[in-house]
Amino acid sequence: MTMSATVQLAKQGDARAITQLINQQLQPRGITAQASREGSCLHIRLEAQRVIPPQQTVVRYLRQALERLSAASIDEVRIYARRHGDDELGWQEDIPLLPPSERRALRRRRRSVFRRCFRIWAHWQAIGLGVSFVFLVVLAAVVLALMIIASDLGWDKPQLGPQVTMIAVAALFFWGLILGDAQTEVLLQRLRRATLWKWATGLGLPLGLAAGLGLLFYGQDWVLRLVGLLPFSIDGSIFRGLVVPFCAGFSGFFVLGLLQWLSICRRVRRSFRWLISSTFGGAVSAAIGSLGSRLLSSLLIKHWNLSDVPEMGVALSVVICTFLVWFSYQAITGVTIARMLHRRPKVKFRHRKPKLKGRMTRKAV
C-alpha cells in the first residue's frame, strides 16, 4: 500500500492505517504502537522496550499528529503506555479532539494572529531601519562636506574635545527624537497615548551609549572579577570578543529599555517584557556585532588589500558592528512589540467638528 493511500485511510479513521503512520515515527525510538477503534474513541496502546515512554512528549506528539490528520469520525483518543513485559500500565491519558470545523477555525485564527504580528514586526523594522539609515547617511554626508571644506580652506583637523563630544551627544539625541517619533506612529495605531516614547528614545540613546561605552572601555576589570567567580575558565579572546561586549550591550540597552518602558508601563499590560527584551536582546546583539565585525572586517581587509591602512580597518569594523548590532536589536525587539500589541485593536481617530461658541444670528435683510 502506498503512503498516500495509507494517509487517506487514516483520515477516514482506519485503525490499521493510523497504527502504521504512528509506528513510522515511534518505532525508531523503541516504542511500538497499536491502535483500535471503539465507536468515536481511538485507543492507542504504546509499549516501550526499556523505559516507559515520556508522557508529556508522547501526548503532545500524538495530539498534534491526529489534529493534522483531521479524522472526522474520531472525537476522543485514549492512550495507554507501559514497558515491555510489565502487566501494569505506566500511565494513561484521554485526549479530546476538536471537531473538524473548530480545528479549521482555530487554524484560521492562528494564521490571522501570525499575519497581524508579522505586519507589526515588518512595520517596526521598516520604521527603525529606514529612519536610522537615512539619518546616518545624511550625517555622514554633512561630516564629509565639512571635512572637504576645512581641507580646502587649509584649516587644521579638529581634535577630539568637549565640543566634539557635545555635538555627538546632540546628534544622538536628535536621532533618538526622529526614531522615537517614527516608532510612536506605530504605537499610536494600537495605543491611545504613547507620546512620551519619543522623548524616552531621545534621552535613552545618548545615555545608553555612554553607559555601554563606559563599561566597554573602563569596566573590564569589574567584568573580569565577575567572570572570575565562575567555576570554569574563559579564554582571553572570548572574554574580549563576546563577554565584554555582552555586558556593555546589557548595560547600554538596559538604560534605553528602562526609559522606554517607563513611557508605556501604564498603557500596556505586561509591558515589563519590553524591558527584558531590550536588555537581553541588546546584550545578544552587541555580542553578535562584535563577533561578526571581527570576522567580516578581516575578510574584507584581506580581499581589498587594506592591511597597510589601519584606519580603514578600524572604520570598517565600527560600521559593520553598528549595522549588525542595530539590525539584530530591531529584529529581536520587534517580536516583543508585535506580541505586546497584536491583541489590541486599532485605534480609530475621530475628527470632531469644531463647536461654534455663541448663537448664530441671522443677517439683517
Number of C-alpha atoms within 10 A of each C-alpha: 6 6 11 9 11 17 17 14 16 21 20 17 21 20 20 16 21 24 18 17 17 21 18 12 14 15 13 9 12 14 22 20 22 17 20 16 15 9 10 13 18 23 18 21 18 23 24 19 14 12 13 17 21 11 15 8 9 14 17 11 13 16 15 11 13 17 15 11 16 22 19 15 16 23 17 16 20 15 21 18 24 22 18 15 10 9 8 9 14 17 13 13 11 14 16 12 19 16 16 16 11 11 15 13 12 13 12 12 12 12 12 12 16 15 13 17 22 17 14 22 24 16 15 24 19 15 21 21 17 13 18 18 13 11 17 12 12 12 14 12 12 12 12 12 12 12 15 12 12 14 12 9 9 9 10 8 9 10 8 8 8 9 11 12 11 11 11 13 18 14 16 20 21 18 21 23 21 20 22 24 21 19 23 19 16 19 22 15 18 18 19 13 15 20 18 17 25 22 18 23 28 26 21 25 24 23 19 24 20 17 20 26 17 15 22 20 11 11 15 19 11 11 17 14 10 10 15 12 9 9 7 7 10 12 8 10 9 11 17 15 19 20 21 24 27 26 22 29 30 25 25 29 30 25 26 25 25 20 22 25 21 16 20 20 15 11 13 15 11 10 17 16 16 22 23 18 21 30 24 21 25 31 27 22 29 32 25 20 28 24 17 18 22 17 13 15 21 16 12 15 18 11 10 8 10 14 14 9 10 11 11 14 18 11 12 19 23 16 14 18 24 16 17 20 23 18 16 18 23 22 18 19 24 24 19 19 20 21 19 17 20 19 12 12 10 14 12 10 8 6 6 6 6 6 6 7 6 6 6 7 6 6 5 4 3
